[in-house]
Amino acid sequence: MKQHSLLDGRRLLLLTTNELRNNRKPIIIAAATILVFWTLFSYGGAVTPALYTFILYIGGFIMTSRAFKELHDPELAYHYLTLPCSNLERFLSKWFITSIGYALGLIGLAYLYNLGHITIGFGLFRHAPNLLTAFDLSLWQSITNYMILHSIVFLGAVVFKRYCLLKSALFIGCLLLVLSYFTASISLHFIPLWTPATLQNIGTAAQTFGTAFWIVLAPFCWIVTYLRIKECEIN
């Protein structure tokens, strides 16, 4: 495929639409399951940020872990890799559906769910949950965190043939342990030099390092995922 045709908006849209169409039954079943879960555990009839975040992480990671199941089956891989699209479009389609597309779709589902409760509340019980306060800034923070952790599971989905979610969770756990050990080691090393000003500087430096690390981690995982898709095509 020529360089200028690596990314075409129309092809990307068709590929994404095709992905959603082929998985419409699992999507419908998943949506119904989420609605039942929210009905059982929602407080006051409204989907709260906590309930949204729980489904965002659990459902999103399960879905992402199966994003590249075609690549791990020889017959499905041949069909998938011979579709008239570029590897970049394959990557972007899978990424969009399992990350920001899933997060925004879940917001829409929660909005409709809360809207339904408002209608029922006014019609039957004269009481309705407040639709506007069901989401707040913590929701967007949860989505940001999900996008970063999603990149690890996304990479695991294309690398690991089996037990992708467990292996990705193990990697995240080990990563957090290494970061915690690194932070603790630095803290213990500088204990004799601690003063109020030093403590503040160390805290600021640790926060900056942590933020930079998580910001760099996601693009790194995306690049490796893309390269892995190209490798599968060559093989």
One Martini backbone bead per residue (centre of mass of N, CA, C, O) as a GRO file, in nm:
protein
  235
    1MET     BB    1   0.096   0.036   0.023
    2LYS     BB    2   0.086   0.346  -0.008
    3GLN     BB    3   0.167   0.618   0.169
    4HIS     BB    4  -0.095   0.800   0.095
    5SER     BB    5  -0.290   0.528   0.193
    6LEU     BB    6  -0.276   0.480   0.509
    7LEU     BB    7  -0.509   0.718   0.533
    8ASP     BB    8  -0.868   0.681   0.520
    9GLY     BB    9  -1.168   0.787   0.618
   10ARG     BB   10  -1.359   0.595   0.467
   11ARG     BB   11  -1.221   0.328   0.537
   12LEU     BB   12  -1.233   0.362   0.843
   13LEU     BB   13  -1.541   0.374   0.863
   14LEU     BB   14  -1.599   0.098   0.731
   15LEU     BB   15  -1.435  -0.072   0.928
   16THR     BB   16  -1.583   0.012   1.189
   17THR     BB   17  -1.866  -0.068   1.095
   18ASN     BB   18  -1.797  -0.367   1.048
   19GLU     BB   19  -1.718  -0.433   1.337
   20LEU     BB   20  -1.993  -0.363   1.464
   21ARG     BB   21  -2.166  -0.554   1.292
   22ASN     BB   22  -2.017  -0.826   1.370
   23ASN     BB   23  -2.074  -0.732   1.700
   24ARG     BB   24  -2.382  -0.682   1.773
   25LYS     BB   25  -2.461  -0.907   1.967
   26PRO     BB   26  -2.254  -0.859   2.197
   27ILE     BB   27  -2.341  -0.563   2.237
   28ILE     BB   28  -2.635  -0.613   2.321
   29ILE     BB   29  -2.574  -0.800   2.559
   30ALA     BB   30  -2.394  -0.602   2.714
   31ALA     BB   31  -2.603  -0.374   2.746
   32ALA     BB   32  -2.811  -0.544   2.902
   33THR     BB   33  -2.624  -0.616   3.138
   34ILE     BB   34  -2.568  -0.327   3.231
   35LEU     BB   35  -2.861  -0.246   3.291
   36VAL     BB   36  -2.906  -0.461   3.508
   37PHE     BB   37  -2.680  -0.372   3.695
   38TRP     BB   38  -2.783  -0.081   3.742
   39THR     BB   39  -3.057  -0.166   3.860
   40LEU     BB   40  -2.935  -0.322   4.111
   41PHE     BB   41  -2.696  -0.078   4.200
   42SER     BB   42  -2.846   0.172   4.197
   43TYR     BB   43  -2.876   0.493   4.347
   44GLY     BB   44  -3.182   0.633   4.310
   45GLY     BB   45  -3.176   0.542   3.984
   46ALA     BB   46  -2.875   0.631   3.929
   47VAL     BB   47  -2.592   0.683   3.750
   48THR     BB   48  -2.285   0.684   3.870
   49PRO     BB   49  -1.953   0.729   3.852
   50ALA     BB   50  -1.888   0.458   3.989
   51LEU     BB   51  -2.055   0.275   3.802
   52TYR     BB   52  -1.926   0.365   3.543
   53THR     BB   53  -1.629   0.292   3.610
   54PHE     BB   54  -1.666  -0.007   3.655
   55ILE     BB   55  -1.764  -0.070   3.362
   56LEU     BB   56  -1.533   0.060   3.209
   57TYR     BB   57  -1.315  -0.137   3.309
   58ILE     BB   58  -1.430  -0.420   3.289
   59GLY     BB   59  -1.551  -0.408   3.000
   60GLY     BB   60  -1.306  -0.283   2.851
   61PHE     BB   61  -1.092  -0.504   2.913
   62ILE     BB   62  -1.241  -0.742   2.794
   63MET     BB   63  -1.274  -0.629   2.508
   64THR     BB   64  -0.971  -0.564   2.453
   65SER     BB   65  -0.860  -0.863   2.489
   66ARG     BB   66  -1.042  -0.928   2.201
   67ALA     BB   67  -0.957  -0.744   1.957
   68PHE     BB   68  -0.723  -0.970   1.828
   69LYS     BB   69  -0.843  -1.261   1.764
   70GLU     BB   70  -0.781  -1.293   1.458
   71LEU     BB   71  -0.458  -1.307   1.481
   72HIS     BB   72  -0.483  -1.606   1.644
   73ASP     BB   73  -0.619  -1.702   1.369
   74PRO     BB   74  -0.538  -1.814   1.068
   75GLU     BB   75  -0.807  -1.771   0.910
   76LEU     BB   76  -0.887  -1.491   1.023
   77ALA     BB   77  -0.619  -1.347   0.956
   78TYR     BB   78  -0.634  -1.362   0.652
   79HIS     BB   79  -0.894  -1.199   0.621
   80TYR     BB   80  -0.810  -0.943   0.785
   81LEU     BB   81  -0.526  -0.883   0.626
   82THR     BB   82  -0.698  -0.861   0.331
   83LEU     BB   83  -0.813  -0.609   0.371
   84PRO     BB   84  -0.887  -0.285   0.226
   85CYS     BB   85  -0.635  -0.187   0.430
   86SER     BB   86  -0.450  -0.053   0.669
   87ASN     BB   87  -0.276  -0.085   0.962
   88LEU     BB   88  -0.360   0.187   1.075
   89GLU     BB   89  -0.667   0.133   1.045
   90ARG     BB   90  -0.676  -0.111   1.224
   91PHE     BB   91  -0.576   0.025   1.476
   92LEU     BB   92  -0.784   0.263   1.497
   93SER     BB   93  -1.040   0.096   1.507
   94LYS     BB   94  -0.979  -0.066   1.765
   95TRP     BB   95  -0.913   0.172   1.947
   96PHE     BB   96  -1.180   0.328   1.931
   97ILE     BB   97  -1.380   0.107   2.024
   98THR     BB   98  -1.212   0.038   2.310
   99SER     BB   99  -1.210   0.340   2.407
  100ILE     BB  100  -1.361   0.618   2.334
  101GLY     BB  101  -1.610   0.483   2.215
  102TYR     BB  102  -1.689   0.324   2.467
  103ALA     BB  103  -1.704   0.561   2.669
  104LEU     BB  104  -1.923   0.726   2.511
  105GLY     BB  105  -2.134   0.500   2.487
  106LEU     BB  106  -2.169   0.470   2.797
  107ILE     BB  107  -2.276   0.752   2.843
  108GLY     BB  108  -2.526   0.725   2.665
  109LEU     BB  109  -2.650   0.488   2.823
  110ALA     BB  110  -2.667   0.637   3.097
  111TYR     BB  111  -2.844   0.869   3.002
  112LEU     BB  112  -3.087   0.696   2.915
  113TYR     BB  113  -3.129   0.563   3.186
  114ASN     BB  114  -3.182   0.825   3.349
  115LEU     BB  115  -3.411   0.926   3.170
  116GLY     BB  116  -3.599   0.689   3.231
  117HIS     BB  117  -3.615   0.748   3.540
  118ILE     BB  118  -3.743   1.021   3.514
  119THR     BB  119  -4.000   0.931   3.374
  120ILE     BB  120  -4.086   0.730   3.593
  121GLY     BB  121  -4.078   0.923   3.832
  122PHE     BB  122  -4.294   1.126   3.730
  123GLY     BB  123  -4.520   0.909   3.657
  124LEU     BB  124  -4.514   0.736   3.948
  125PHE     BB  125  -4.330   0.885   4.205
  126ARG     BB  126  -4.246   1.191   4.198
  127HIS     BB  127  -3.942   1.090   4.140
  128ALA     BB  128  -3.607   1.204   4.046
  129PRO     BB  129  -3.317   1.194   3.922
  130ASN     BB  130  -3.030   1.377   3.870
  131LEU     BB  131  -2.891   1.406   3.565
  132LEU     BB  132  -2.658   1.630   3.593
  133THR     BB  133  -2.515   1.484   3.866
  134ALA     BB  134  -2.413   1.201   3.759
  135PHE     BB  135  -2.180   1.386   3.645
  136ASP     BB  136  -1.828   1.460   3.661
  137LEU     BB  137  -1.494   1.511   3.673
  138SER     BB  138  -1.433   1.215   3.761
  139LEU     BB  139  -1.512   1.089   3.494
  140TRP     BB  140  -1.274   1.206   3.317
  141GLN     BB  141  -1.053   1.084   3.490
  142SER     BB  142  -1.133   0.790   3.439
  143ILE     BB  143  -1.094   0.800   3.132
  144THR     BB  144  -0.796   0.874   3.133
  145ASN     BB  145  -0.701   0.623   3.291
  146TYR     BB  146  -0.816   0.418   3.092
  147MET     BB  147  -0.647   0.498   2.843
  148ILE     BB  148  -0.378   0.412   2.966
  149LEU     BB  149  -0.445   0.115   3.051
  150HIS     BB  150  -0.551   0.027   2.775
  151SER     BB  151  -0.275   0.018   2.626
  152ILE     BB  152  -0.179  -0.242   2.765
  153VAL     BB  153  -0.412  -0.433   2.683
  154PHE     BB  154  -0.385  -0.378   2.381
  155LEU     BB  155  -0.105  -0.502   2.359
  156GLY     BB  156  -0.177  -0.780   2.479
  157ALA     BB  157  -0.384  -0.862   2.253
  158VAL     BB  158  -0.146  -0.885   2.026
  159VAL     BB  159   0.063  -1.074   2.187
  160PHE     BB  160  -0.146  -1.254   2.332
  161LYS     BB  161  -0.323  -1.551   2.290
  162ARG     BB  162  -0.345  -1.608   2.604
  163TYR     BB  163  -0.445  -1.458   2.884
  164CYS     BB  164  -0.439  -1.147   2.845
  165LEU     BB  165  -0.566  -1.014   3.098
  166LEU     BB  166  -0.384  -1.148   3.311
  167LYS     BB  167  -0.112  -1.053   3.193
  168SER     BB  168  -0.174  -0.751   3.202
  169ALA     BB  169  -0.229  -0.736   3.507
  170LEU     BB  170   0.051  -0.834   3.588
  171PHE     BB  171   0.206  -0.602   3.457
  172ILE     BB  172   0.076  -0.370   3.614
  173GLY     BB  173   0.153  -0.472   3.894
  174CYS     BB  174   0.462  -0.474   3.848
  175LEU     BB  175   0.486  -0.176   3.775
  176LEU     BB  176   0.383  -0.066   4.047
  177LEU     BB  177   0.600  -0.203   4.220
  178VAL     BB  178   0.846  -0.066   4.093
  179LEU     BB  179   0.759   0.225   4.153
  180SER     BB  180   0.737   0.191   4.459
  181TYR     BB  181   1.029   0.101   4.506
  182PHE     BB  182   1.165   0.349   4.383
  183THR     BB  183   1.039   0.559   4.575
  184ALA     BB  184   1.131   0.430   4.844
  185SER     BB  185   1.436   0.436   4.791
  186ILE     BB  186   1.464   0.743   4.766
  187SER     BB  187   1.348   0.816   5.041
  188LEU     BB  188   1.557   0.657   5.216
  189HIS     BB  189   1.814   0.798   5.103
  190PHE     BB  190   1.693   1.107   5.200
  191ILE     BB  191   1.633   1.119   5.505
  192PRO     BB  192   1.884   1.286   5.625
  193LEU     BB  193   1.785   1.547   5.426
  194TRP     BB  194   1.531   1.622   5.560
  195THR     BB  195   1.306   1.882   5.488
  196PRO     BB  196   1.043   2.065   5.421
  197ALA     BB  197   1.155   2.151   5.142
  198THR     BB  198   1.246   1.870   5.045
  199LEU     BB  199   0.973   1.731   5.058
  200GLN     BB  200   0.838   1.912   4.848
  201ASN     BB  201   1.035   1.852   4.613
  202ILE     BB  202   0.996   1.547   4.606
  203GLY     BB  203   0.692   1.550   4.557
  204THR     BB  204   0.702   1.708   4.291
  205ALA     BB  205   0.895   1.517   4.138
  206ALA     BB  206   0.722   1.258   4.163
  207GLN     BB  207   0.473   1.369   4.018
  208THR     BB  208   0.612   1.439   3.752
  209PHE     BB  209   0.720   1.159   3.688
  210GLY     BB  210   0.450   1.007   3.691
  211THR     BB  211   0.311   1.170   3.469
  212ALA     BB  212   0.522   1.122   3.245
  213PHE     BB  213   0.510   0.816   3.241
  214TRP     BB  214   0.203   0.783   3.165
  215ILE     BB  215   0.222   0.952   2.902
  216VAL     BB  216   0.440   0.766   2.760
  217LEU     BB  217   0.318   0.480   2.774
  218ALA     BB  218   0.089   0.489   2.565
  219PRO     BB  219   0.249   0.551   2.301
  220PHE     BB  220   0.431   0.306   2.326
  221CYS     BB  221   0.206   0.090   2.305
  222TRP     BB  222   0.097   0.183   2.030
  223ILE     BB  223   0.352   0.138   1.862
  224VAL     BB  224   0.387  -0.166   1.924
  225THR     BB  225   0.113  -0.254   1.818
  226TYR     BB  226   0.154  -0.163   1.526
  227LEU     BB  227   0.409  -0.337   1.473
  228ARG     BB  228   0.267  -0.607   1.529
  229ILE     BB  229   0.069  -0.595   1.294
  230LYS     BB  230   0.287  -0.585   1.073
  231GLU     BB  231   0.414  -0.858   1.150
  232CYS     BB  232   0.165  -1.032   1.094
  233GLU     BB  233   0.150  -0.967   0.790
  234ILE     BB  234   0.426  -1.083   0.714
  235ASN     BB  235   0.369  -1.377   0.843
   0.00000   0.00000   0.00000
